[in-house]
Amino acid sequence: MNEPVLELDSIAKAYHGGAAGPVDVLRGVSLRVARGEVVALVAPSGAGKSTLLHISGLLDTADRGRVVIDGVDMTRLSDATRTAVRRAQVGFIYQFHHLLPEFTAAENVILPQL
């Protein structure tokens, strides 16, 4: 099997601030994605899909667990280094996207690298 390009190991995330106390959104989520593999996250609204994507794409941090991209543990890196990795190696197209219409989807994803 190919080495994973993305590995999530026991990811946990809770949101705080409500009157009811912390809300656990992710508890012990693990995922391995090999280069070239296509993965679909399908779950009801509020299940934590966007949170998982934000953590995977280094837009947010997990409370516990590890995010490994190309064999490098991102949880041990500084914010500046994670930002550099995100700019060079991560691309998203959201469901409600704001793409530049004159470019293809792939071109829109690689724009931060230009």
N, CA and C of each residue as an Amber inpcrd file, in Angstrom:
protein
   342
   0.8420000  -1.1930000   0.0000000   0.0000000   0.0000000   0.0000000
   0.8830000   1.2510000   0.0000000   0.4230000   2.2840000  -0.6640000
   1.1520000   3.5540000  -0.6940000   1.1740000   4.1850000   0.6960000
   2.2450000   4.9140000   0.9540000   2.2980000   5.6860000   2.1960000
   1.2100000   6.7570000   2.1370000   0.5690000   7.0450000   3.2510000
  -0.5030000   8.0440000   3.2250000   0.0440000   9.4510000   2.9950000
  -0.6810000  10.2170000   2.2080000  -0.3540000  11.6270000   2.0300000
  -0.9570000  12.4180000   3.1960000  -2.0440000  11.8820000   3.7530000
  -2.7010000  12.4840000   4.9150000  -3.0240000  11.3830000   5.9020000
  -2.6680000  11.6120000   7.1480000  -3.0070000  10.6610000   8.2030000
  -3.5210000  11.4320000   9.4100000  -4.7170000  11.0840000   9.8360000
  -5.2940000  11.6400000  11.0550000  -5.3000000  10.5230000  12.0840000
  -4.7750000  10.8010000  13.2580000  -4.6470000   9.7770000  14.2840000
  -5.3280000  10.2420000  15.5690000  -6.4530000   9.6300000  15.8880000
  -7.1810000   9.8820000  17.1470000  -7.5040000  11.3620000  17.3520000
  -8.0530000  11.9920000  16.3300000  -8.3820000  13.4190000  16.3800000
  -9.5900000  13.6570000  17.2840000  -9.4710000  14.6580000  18.1480000
 -10.5780000  15.0800000  19.0050000 -10.6800000  16.6000000  18.9500000
 -11.9140000  17.0870000  18.9440000 -12.1500000  18.5320000  18.9190000
 -13.4600000  18.8270000  19.6310000 -13.4390000  19.8110000  20.5180000
 -14.6460000  20.2650000  21.2050000 -14.7530000  21.7720000  21.0280000
 -15.9820000  22.2580000  20.9890000 -16.2230000  23.6960000  20.9360000
 -16.7700000  24.1410000  22.2840000 -16.2910000  25.2910000  22.7420000
 -16.6530000  25.8120000  24.0570000 -17.4030000  27.1240000  23.8950000
 -18.0640000  27.5440000  24.9450000 -18.6730000  28.8640000  24.9330000
 -20.1740000  28.8650000  25.0970000 -20.8180000  27.7440000  24.9120000
 -22.2640000  27.7010000  25.0860000 -22.6370000  27.4890000  26.5400000
 -23.8760000  27.7860000  26.8740000 -24.3610000  27.6210000  28.2410000
 -24.3420000  26.1590000  28.6750000 -24.4480000  25.2530000  27.7190000
 -24.4790000  23.8220000  28.0390000 -23.0830000  23.2420000  28.2540000
 -22.0490000  24.0640000  28.0910000 -20.6880000  23.5700000  28.2640000
 -20.0990000  23.1230000  26.9490000 -18.9320000  22.4690000  26.9990000
 -18.2580000  22.0600000  25.7610000 -19.0620000  21.0220000  24.9790000
 -18.9680000  21.1310000  23.6570000 -19.6330000  20.1760000  22.7680000
 -18.5500000  19.4070000  22.0260000 -18.4730000  18.1070000  22.2720000
 -17.5200000  17.2580000  21.5580000 -18.0120000  17.0530000  20.1350000
 -17.2270000  17.5180000  19.1770000 -17.5970000  17.3760000  17.7690000
 -16.9100000  16.1560000  17.1680000 -15.6430000  15.9730000  17.4970000
 -14.8800000  14.8190000  17.0090000 -14.2600000  14.1110000  18.2060000
 -14.3690000  12.7890000  18.2190000 -13.7900000  11.9940000  19.3060000
 -13.0820000  10.7860000  18.7220000 -11.7590000  10.7980000  18.7470000
 -10.9790000   9.6350000  18.3350000 -11.0770000   9.2850000  16.8640000
 -11.1670000  10.2830000  15.9970000 -11.2990000  10.0370000  14.5600000
  -9.9230000   9.7630000  13.9520000  -9.8210000   8.6590000  13.2290000
  -8.5840000   8.3070000  12.5260000  -8.9030000   8.0580000  11.0590000
  -7.9970000   8.4790000  10.1850000  -8.2010000   8.3490000   8.7430000
  -6.8430000   8.3470000   8.0620000  -6.7010000   7.5030000   7.0540000
  -5.4840000   7.4800000   6.2230000  -5.9190000   7.6370000   4.7730000
  -5.2930000   8.5720000   4.0670000  -5.6010000   8.8120000   2.6610000
  -4.3030000   8.6830000   1.8690000  -4.2890000   7.7490000   0.9230000
  -3.1130000   7.5420000   0.0730000  -3.1310000   8.5360000  -1.0870000
  -1.9680000   8.8420000  -1.6240000  -1.8630000   9.7350000  -2.7790000
  -2.7160000   9.1770000  -3.9160000  -3.5480000  10.0160000  -4.5140000
  -4.4060000   9.6120000  -5.6160000  -5.7300000   9.0140000  -5.1880000
  -5.8930000   8.7530000  -3.9180000  -7.1370000   8.1680000  -3.4160000
  -8.1990000   9.2520000  -3.2920000  -9.4420000   8.8870000  -3.5750000
 -10.5670000   9.8000000  -3.4340000 -11.3830000   9.3520000  -2.2290000
 -11.7010000  10.2950000  -1.3540000 -12.4460000   9.9930000  -0.1370000
 -13.6630000  10.9000000  -0.0800000 -14.8060000  10.3340000   0.2800000
 -16.0260000  11.1150000   0.4700000 -16.4250000  11.0430000   1.9400000
 -16.6720000  12.1910000   2.5370000 -17.1900000  12.2500000   3.9000000
 -18.6830000  12.4960000   3.8100000 -19.4510000  11.5220000   4.2360000
 -20.9040000  11.6120000   4.1560000 -21.4610000  11.4090000   5.5590000
 -22.1810000  12.4080000   6.0500000 -22.7560000  12.3280000   7.3920000
 -23.8080000  13.4270000   7.5180000 -24.6670000  13.3210000   8.5110000
 -25.6860000  14.3500000   8.7060000 -25.0710000  15.7090000   9.0500000
 -25.8540000  16.7430000   8.8660000 -25.4430000  18.0880000   9.2350000
 -25.0780000  18.1180000  10.7170000 -23.9720000  18.7800000  11.0330000
 -23.5490000  18.8960000  12.4210000 -22.7120000  17.7430000  12.9330000
 -22.3760000  16.7980000  12.0610000 -21.6260000  15.6130000  12.4910000
 -20.1270000  15.8680000  12.6230000 -19.6330000  16.9880000  12.1060000
 -18.2210000  17.3110000  12.2400000 -17.4160000  17.2140000  10.9570000
 -18.0880000  17.0780000   9.8070000 -17.3710000  16.9560000   8.5260000
 -16.5090000  18.1850000   8.2480000 -17.0840000  19.3610000   8.3770000
 -16.3280000  20.5930000   8.1040000 -15.1930000  20.7670000   9.1010000
 -15.4410000  20.4540000  10.3490000 -14.3880000  20.5360000  11.3630000
 -13.2420000  19.6050000  11.0050000 -13.5630000  18.3870000  10.5900000
 -12.5310000  17.4240000  10.2000000 -11.7320000  17.9350000   9.0000000
 -12.4150000  18.5200000   8.0180000 -11.7180000  19.0760000   6.8550000
 -10.8310000  20.2570000   7.2450000 -11.3270000  21.1100000   8.1230000
 -10.5290000  22.2620000   8.5600000  -9.2770000  21.8100000   9.3060000
  -9.3970000  20.7810000  10.1190000  -8.2240000  20.2490000  10.8230000
  -7.2810000  19.5840000   9.8300000  -7.8330000  18.8100000   8.8960000
  -7.0120000  18.1360000   7.8800000  -6.2500000  19.1350000   7.0240000
  -6.8910000  20.2560000   6.7130000  -6.2870000  21.2760000   5.8630000
  -5.5100000  22.3300000   6.6160000  -5.3040000  22.1140000   7.9110000
  -4.4990000  23.0010000   8.7560000  -5.1170000  24.3830000   8.9300000
  -6.4320000  24.4750000   8.7510000  -7.1330000  25.7300000   9.0020000
  -7.5360000  25.8480000  10.4640000  -7.5500000  24.7180000  11.1710000
  -7.9070000  24.6570000  12.5830000  -7.0140000  23.6010000  13.2260000
  -6.9620000  23.5890000  14.5380000  -6.1520000  22.5920000  15.2340000
  -7.0490000  21.6740000  16.0510000  -6.6060000  20.4530000  16.2220000
  -7.3180000  19.4820000  17.0500000  -6.9610000  19.7140000  18.5130000
  -7.8710000  19.3440000  19.4010000  -7.5700000  19.3870000  20.8300000
  -6.6220000  18.2480000  21.2070000  -6.7910000  17.1110000  20.5390000
  -5.9350000  15.9420000  20.7540000  -5.7600000  15.2300000  19.4260000
  -4.7060000  14.4360000  19.3390000  -4.4540000  13.6430000  18.1450000
  -3.3800000  14.2640000  17.2700000  -3.0960000  13.5650000  16.1710000
  -2.0290000  13.9930000  15.2580000  -2.5620000  14.1460000  13.8430000
  -2.0440000  15.1540000  13.1420000  -2.2700000  15.3490000  11.7130000
  -0.9050000  15.2070000  11.0480000  -0.7840000  14.2320000  10.1500000
   0.4830000  13.9720000   9.4710000   0.2640000  14.1670000   7.9740000
   1.0460000  15.0360000   7.3540000   0.9750000  15.2800000   5.9160000
   2.3280000  14.9210000   5.3250000   2.3040000  14.0240000   4.3530000
   3.5380000  13.5510000   3.7050000   4.5920000  13.1230000   4.7220000
   4.1560000  12.4370000   5.7650000   5.0720000  11.8910000   6.7570000
   5.5460000  12.8580000   7.8250000   5.0820000  14.1050000   7.7830000
   5.5080000  15.1130000   8.7580000   4.3580000  15.4000000   9.7200000
   4.6190000  15.2740000  11.0080000   3.6160000  15.5350000  12.0420000
   3.3870000  17.0410000  12.1520000   2.2390000  17.4930000  11.6740000
   1.9190000  18.9200000  11.6540000   1.6440000  19.4670000  13.0480000
   1.2580000  18.6050000  13.9810000   0.9110000  19.0760000  15.3200000
   2.1290000  19.5620000  16.0850000   3.3110000  19.2430000  15.6200000
   4.5450000  19.6600000  16.3030000   5.1600000  20.9170000  15.6810000
   4.5520000  21.4300000  14.6270000   5.1280000  22.5660000  13.9070000
   4.5530000  23.8870000  14.4060000   5.2840000  24.9580000  14.1810000
   4.8130000  26.2990000  14.5370000   3.6750000  26.7120000  13.6060000
   2.9380000  27.7410000  14.0150000   1.8670000  28.2730000  13.1680000
   2.4130000  28.7240000  11.8190000   3.5650000  29.3820000  11.8250000
   4.1540000  29.8820000  10.5740000   4.5120000  28.7350000   9.6350000
   5.0420000  27.6660000  10.1750000   5.4080000  26.5220000   9.3390000
   4.1620000  25.8250000   8.8090000   3.1380000  25.6840000   9.6540000
   1.8780000  25.0800000   9.1850000   1.2560000  25.9360000   8.0790000
   1.3510000  27.2450000   8.2060000   0.8390000  28.1390000   7.1630000
   1.5870000  27.9170000   5.8580000   2.8940000  27.7780000   5.9260000
   3.6920000  27.5300000   4.7170000   3.3160000  26.1970000   4.0790000
   3.1040000  25.1730000   4.8900000   2.6800000  23.8630000   4.3610000
   1.3090000  23.9910000   3.7140000   0.3960000  24.6810000   4.3750000
  -0.9570000  24.8550000   3.8370000  -0.9100000  25.5660000   2.4860000
  -0.0980000  26.5900000   2.3690000   0.0050000  27.3360000   1.1100000
   0.5890000  26.4850000  -0.0110000   1.5200000  25.6100000   0.3280000
   2.2330000  24.8370000  -0.6920000   1.5760000  23.5060000  -1.0200000
   0.8360000  22.9130000  -0.0760000   0.4130000  21.5290000  -0.2600000
  -1.0750000  21.2550000  -0.1050000  -1.8620000  22.2350000   0.3170000
  -3.2700000  21.9730000   0.6170000  -4.1480000  22.8370000  -0.2750000
  -5.2060000  22.2450000  -0.8090000  -6.1730000  22.9920000  -1.6050000
  -7.5760000  22.4880000  -1.3410000  -8.5290000  23.3860000  -1.3110000
  -9.9240000  23.0450000  -1.0610000 -10.8030000  23.6560000  -2.1380000
 -11.8640000  22.9700000  -2.4530000 -12.9920000  23.5850000  -3.1490000
 -14.2090000  23.2310000  -2.3190000 -14.8230000  24.2460000  -1.7290000
 -15.9570000  24.0330000  -0.8400000 -17.2410000  23.8260000  -1.6300000
 -18.2410000  23.2770000  -0.9470000 -19.5440000  23.0550000  -1.5620000
 -20.1110000  24.3800000  -2.0790000 -20.0150000  25.4230000  -1.2710000
 -20.4400000  26.7550000  -1.6860000 -19.1630000  27.5430000  -1.9680000
 -18.6910000  27.3980000  -3.1730000 -17.3730000  27.8960000  -3.5400000
 -17.4370000  29.3020000  -4.1180000 -16.3100000  29.9220000  -4.1020000
 -16.1320000  31.2420000  -4.7110000 -14.9220000  31.1300000  -5.6350000
 -15.1490000  30.4990000  -6.7690000 -14.0680000  30.2440000  -7.7160000
 -13.9820000  31.3670000  -8.7430000 -12.8230000  31.4880000  -9.3440000
 -12.6650000  32.4120000 -10.4580000 -13.1600000  31.6940000 -11.7080000
 -14.1970000  32.2050000 -12.3480000 -14.8470000  31.4630000 -13.4350000
 -13.9690000  31.2360000 -14.6620000 -12.9420000  32.0400000 -14.8390000
 -12.0910000  31.8730000 -16.0200000 -11.0710000  30.7480000 -15.8510000
 -10.9960000  30.1540000 -14.6520000 -10.0590000  29.0620000 -14.3880000
 -10.8060000  27.7540000 -14.1570000 -10.1120000  26.6450000 -14.4190000
 -10.6740000  25.3270000 -14.1120000 -10.6350000  25.1210000 -12.5990000
 -11.3030000  24.0490000 -12.1270000 -11.2710000  23.7220000 -10.6970000
  -9.8370000  23.4970000 -10.2370000  -9.0600000  22.7530000 -11.0220000
  -7.6640000  22.4780000 -10.6570000  -6.8540000  23.7740000 -10.5870000
  -7.0670000  24.6800000 -11.5340000  -6.3370000  25.9500000 -11.5250000
  -6.7190000  26.7900000 -10.3050000  -8.0010000  26.7640000  -9.9250000
  -8.4350000  27.4810000  -8.7300000  -7.7610000  26.9310000  -7.4780000
  -7.5770000  25.6140000  -7.4160000  -6.9520000  24.9950000  -6.2440000
  -5.4860000  25.3770000  -6.1300000  -4.7800000  25.4730000  -7.2640000
  -3.3370000  25.7530000  -7.1940000  -3.0090000  27.2470000  -7.1480000
  -3.9990000  28.1160000  -7.2090000  -3.7420000  29.5620000  -7.1730000
  -2.8500000  29.9990000  -6.0100000  -3.0200000  29.4780000  -4.7910000
  -2.1430000  29.9270000  -3.7010000  -0.6660000  29.6160000  -3.9380000
  -0.3600000  28.6830000  -4.8140000   1.0280000  28.3160000  -5.0770000
   1.7000000  29.2540000  -6.0760000   0.9090000  30.0780000  -6.7540000
   1.4670000  30.9740000  -7.7720000   2.1120000  32.2000000  -7.1610000
